Amino acid sequence: MVLVCHYIFPDPGATSGSAARLFGFNIFGSGVDLFFVLSGFLIGGILLDHRSSDRYFKAFYARRTCRILPVYYGFLVVTAVAGVIEHIHGRLTPVFDAGTPFWMFPLFLQNFSLAWFGDWGWFTVTMAWSLALEEQAYLSLPAAVRIFGRRTLVRLAAAIMLGAAIARFLLPDQPHTYGALVLAAANADGIAAGFLCAVFVRSAFKLPARALAFAALASAGLVMATNLESSPVSFLRGSALAIFYSACLLLAERGSLSLLRSSLLRFFGTISYSLYLVHQSSLALFRTIARHIFHGHLLEEQVIVPVVAFLLSVVGCWLLWICLEKPLISWARTRFPY
């Protein structure tokens, strides 16, 4: 969904393009909201299953470090090297010329600066705001699961979902800031909703499939309403998406969505992390190459370039999975058991 959003539809700050294209951007861009729900479900489930382990904190943080940091810091190093080369040739780069200082990215603080300055023109790195938010969640969620009982955790998660909607209502959006999009306080409802799903599937409480389907349909209708121009309930978009994707997730957990067993989707799920990081840089690189080869012909730049960038990104990320990510994950699971 995110690749379709970035490769086909305009950026969120675009002033040109039809309402249908902007609507398409919002719909496919909600893949990030799905990511937060899935992340809350996955990470929350891991923490709930091992909350009594003596190696709880050590195993969790060591495994997440091996899973996330090597690929992320490798991506930043390549971006920095490319930025230095571009800077030497007198061209602007996100490393030297963005409102968000590049040093914030290794510290996972970039979403705070992006919330204030925007900087969406540097699309090769700005999509990492979601990763920053994820890492910030890791600072509190493991401790909360370790300390509090399940009932308290459910109340806290529900309070976070409510607080996120209030934060989106209070935070300014465009044109001055994108705080309602990238700040942790305004996006925590996706992770909280995913965590609630993890609690529900481990409890005796079971919602009927019909109730889940109704929740999905009702929240989908609210999502559509929040995407209308000048919608008075636009601040509820994140809440509606969190409920919609949570309902879909719980239906999938019951085996009701057999499509998700597709081997093709599993393949993309396997390489999704690195593909998310590199797909924008790959698109920018091949656009630059295409300008020299095709001399501005729109068909080649708008059709051939995205296809080539996508295919080569997929191949590269699959090789990265085989050579680096998979061995590191296996080593971390063996070296740091719960």
C-alpha positions in Angstrom: 0.0 0.0 0.0 2.8 2.4 0.9 4.7 1.7 -2.3 1.5 2.3 -4.4 1.0 5.5 -2.5 4.5 6.8 -3.1 5.0 5.5 -6.6 1.6 6.5 -8.1 0.0 9.3 -6.1 1.2 12.8 -5.3 2.8 13.8 -2.0 0.5 15.1 0.8 1.6 18.7 0.4 0.9 18.7 -3.4 -1.4 21.5 -4.6 -1.9 20.0 -8.0 -3.8 16.9 -9.0 -7.4 15.8 -8.8 -9.3 15.1 -5.6 -9.4 11.5 -6.6 -5.6 11.3 -6.6 -5.4 13.0 -3.2 -8.0 10.6 -1.9 -6.0 7.7 -3.3 -2.9 9.0 -1.5 -4.8 9.0 1.8 -6.2 5.5 1.3 -3.0 3.8 0.2 -1.0 5.9 2.7 -3.0 4.3 5.5 -0.7 1.4 5.1 1.4 3.2 7.7 -1.6 3.0 10.1 -1.9 -0.7 9.4 1.8 -1.0 10.2 1.2 0.6 13.6 -1.7 -1.8 14.4 0.3 -4.9 13.3 3.3 -3.7 15.3 1.3 -3.2 18.4 -0.2 -6.7 17.9 3.2 -8.4 17.3 5.3 -6.6 19.9 2.5 -6.5 22.4 2.0 -10.3 22.0 5.7 -11.0 22.4 5.8 -8.9 25.6 2.7 -10.5 27.1 3.9 -14.0 26.4 7.3 -13.4 28.1 6.4 -10.8 30.8 7.5 -13.1 33.6 10.8 -14.1 32.1 14.0 -13.2 34.0 15.6 -12.2 30.6 12.5 -10.1 29.6 14.2 -6.7 29.0 17.5 -8.1 27.8 16.0 -10.5 25.3 13.5 -8.0 24.0 15.9 -5.1 23.4 18.7 -7.2 22.1 16.4 -8.9 19.5 14.9 -5.6 18.4 18.4 -4.1 18.1 19.5 -6.9 15.8 16.3 -6.6 13.8 16.1 -2.9 13.3 19.4 -1.1 13.7 21.8 -2.8 11.2 19.5 -2.2 8.2 18.5 1.3 9.4 22.0 2.5 10.1 23.2 1.0 6.8 20.5 3.0 5.0 21.6 6.2 6.8 25.2 5.6 6.0 24.4 5.2 2.3 22.2 8.3 2.4 25.0 10.3 4.1 27.6 9.2 1.6 25.3 10.1 -1.3 24.5 13.4 0.4 28.2 14.3 0.7 28.8 13.5 -3.0 25.8 15.6 -4.0 27.0 18.4 -1.8 30.4 18.4 -3.3 28.8 18.9 -6.7 26.8 21.8 -5.4 23.4 20.1 -5.2 20.9 20.2 -2.4 20.6 17.2 -0.2 18.6 16.2 2.9 21.9 15.6 4.7 22.9 19.3 4.6 20.0 21.3 3.4 16.9 20.1 5.2 15.1 21.8 8.0 15.5 18.6 10.0 19.2 18.1 11.0 20.4 14.7 9.8 21.9 13.8 13.2 18.3 13.4 14.4 17.8 10.3 12.3 20.3 8.1 14.1 18.7 9.1 17.4 15.1 8.4 16.1 14.1 12.0 16.9 13.3 13.1 13.3 9.5 13.0 13.8 9.7 15.9 16.2 11.5 18.1 13.8 9.4 17.0 10.9 6.3 17.9 12.9 7.5 21.5 13.0 9.4 22.0 9.7 7.6 19.6 7.4 10.5 18.8 5.0 8.4 16.5 2.9 10.4 17.5 -0.2 13.1 15.1 1.1 11.0 12.0 0.6 14.0 9.7 0.5 14.4 9.9 4.3 11.2 11.5 5.7 9.2 8.2 5.6 11.5 7.1 8.5 9.3 9.2 10.9 7.2 6.1 11.4 10.2 4.1 12.5 11.1 6.9 15.0 7.6 6.7 16.5 7.9 2.9 16.7 11.3 3.1 18.6 9.8 5.7 20.9 7.0 3.3 21.8 9.7 0.7 22.8 10.8 3.0 25.6 7.5 2.6 27.5 5.6 -0.4 26.3 7.9 -3.1 27.7 8.0 -1.5 31.1 4.2 -1.0 31.1 3.6 -4.7 30.3 6.0 -5.8 33.0 4.5 -3.6 35.7 0.8 -3.5 35.1 -1.9 -6.2 35.0 -3.9 -6.9 31.9 -7.0 -4.9 33.0 -4.9 -1.9 33.7 -3.1 -2.3 30.4 -6.5 -2.4 28.6 -7.6 0.8 30.4 -4.3 2.5 29.5 -4.5 1.4 25.8 -8.1 2.7 25.6 -7.0 6.0 27.2 -4.2 6.3 24.8 -6.6 5.8 21.8 -8.8 8.6 23.2 -5.9 10.9 23.9 -4.5 10.4 20.4 -7.8 11.6 18.9 -7.8 14.6 21.2 -4.2 15.4 20.3 -5.0 15.3 16.5 -7.9 17.7 17.2 -5.7 20.1 19.1 -2.5 19.9 17.0 -2.3 22.2 14.0 -1.9 20.4 10.6 -1.2 22.3 7.4 0.4 24.5 6.3 2.7 25.2 9.2 3.2 21.8 10.7 2.5 18.1 10.2 2.4 17.5 13.9 -0.9 15.7 13.7 0.7 13.2 11.3 4.1 12.4 12.8 4.1 13.0 16.5 3.9 10.0 18.8 1.0 11.5 20.9 -1.1 11.8 17.7 -0.4 8.3 16.4 -0.3 6.1 19.5 -3.8 4.8 18.9 -2.7 2.5 16.1 -0.1 0.8 18.4 -2.6 0.8 21.3 -5.3 -0.8 19.2 -2.9 -3.5 18.0 -1.9 -4.1 21.6 -5.6 -4.5 22.6 -5.9 -7.1 19.8 -3.0 -9.0 21.3 -4.7 -9.0 24.7 -8.0 -10.1 23.3 -6.6 -13.1 21.4 -5.0 -14.2 24.7 -8.1 -13.9 26.7 -11.4 -15.7 27.0 -13.2 -12.7 25.6 -14.2 -13.3 22.0 -16.1 -10.9 19.8 -18.4 -12.6 17.3 -17.2 -12.5 13.7 -20.4 -10.6 12.7 -19.5 -7.9 15.3 -16.0 -7.6 13.9 -17.3 -7.4 10.3 -19.8 -4.7 11.4 -17.0 -2.8 13.2 -14.9 -3.0 10.0 -17.7 -1.7 7.8 -18.7 1.1 10.2 -15.1 2.3 10.7 -14.5 2.1 6.9 -17.5 4.5 6.5 -16.0 6.9 9.0 -12.6 6.7 7.2 -14.3 7.8 4.0 -16.0 10.6 5.9 -12.8 11.9 7.3 -11.2 12.0 3.9 -13.8 14.4 2.5 -12.7 17.9 1.8 -13.0 20.2 4.8 -14.4 17.2 6.9 -15.2 18.3 10.4 -14.2 14.9 11.7 -10.9 14.6 10.0 -9.1 14.3 13.3 -10.9 11.0 13.8 -9.2 9.4 10.7 -6.5 7.7 12.7 -9.0 6.4 15.2 -11.2 5.0 12.5 -8.3 3.4 10.7 -7.1 1.8 13.9 -10.5 0.3 14.5 -10.9 -0.8 10.9 -7.5 -2.5 10.7 -7.9 -4.0 14.2 -11.2 -5.6 13.1 -9.5 -6.9 10.0 -6.6 -8.3 12.1 -8.9 -10.1 14.5 -10.9 -11.6 11.5 -7.6 -12.7 10.0 -6.4 -14.2 13.3 -9.5 -16.4 13.2 -8.7 -17.5 9.6 -11.6 -15.5 8.1 -9.4 -13.7 5.6 -7.8 -16.6 3.6 -6.4 -14.2 1.1 -3.7 -13.2 3.6 -2.2 -16.7 3.4 -1.0 -15.8 -0.1 2.6 -16.8 -0.6 3.1 -13.5 -2.5 1.9 -11.4 0.4 4.1 -13.4 2.7 7.1 -12.7 0.5 6.5 -9.0 0.6 5.9 -9.3 4.4 9.4 -10.8 4.7 11.2 -8.0 2.9 8.8 -5.2 4.0 11.2 -3.5 6.5 14.1 -2.9 4.1 11.8 -2.3 1.2 10.0 0.5 3.1 13.3 2.2 3.8 14.8 2.1 0.3 11.9 2.4 -2.0 11.9 6.2 -2.1 15.6 6.4 -2.6 15.5 3.9 -5.4 12.7 5.9 -7.1 14.8 9.1 -6.8 17.9 7.4 -8.1 16.2 6.0 -11.2 14.4 9.3 -11.9 17.7 11.0 -12.0 19.1 8.4 -14.4 15.9 8.6 -16.5 16.3 12.3 -17.0 19.7 11.7 -18.7 18.4 8.8 -20.8 14.9 9.8 -21.8 15.4 13.6 -21.7 12.1 14.4 -19.9 9.7 12.1 -21.8 6.8 11.7 -19.4 5.8 8.2 -20.4 9.2 6.7 -19.6 9.6 8.7 -16.3 6.1 8.0 -15.0 5.8 4.4 -16.1 9.2 2.8 -16.7 11.0 4.4 -13.9 8.6 3.3 -11.1 8.5 -0.3 -12.5 12.3 -0.6 -12.7 12.8 1.0 -9.3 10.3 -1.4 -7.8 11.7 -4.5 -9.3 15.3 -3.7 -8.5 14.3 -2.7 -4.9 12.5 -6.0 -4.4 15.5 -8.0 -5.7 18.0 -6.0 -3.6 15.9 -6.3 -0.4 15.4 -10.0 -0.9 19.2 -10.4 -1.2 19.6 -8.2 1.9 17.1 -10.5 3.8 19.0 -13.6 2.8 22.5 -12.3 3.5 22.0 -10.1 6.5 18.5 -9.8 8.1 17.6 -13.5 8.3 21.0 -14.6 9.7 21.0 -11.8 12.3 17.4 -12.6 13.4 18.3 -16.3 13.8 21.5 -15.5 15.7 19.6 -13.1 18.1 16.9 -15.7 18.8 19.6 -18.2 19.7 21.9 -15.8 21.6 19.1 -14.0 23.5 16.4 -16.4 24.5 13.5 -15.3 26.8 
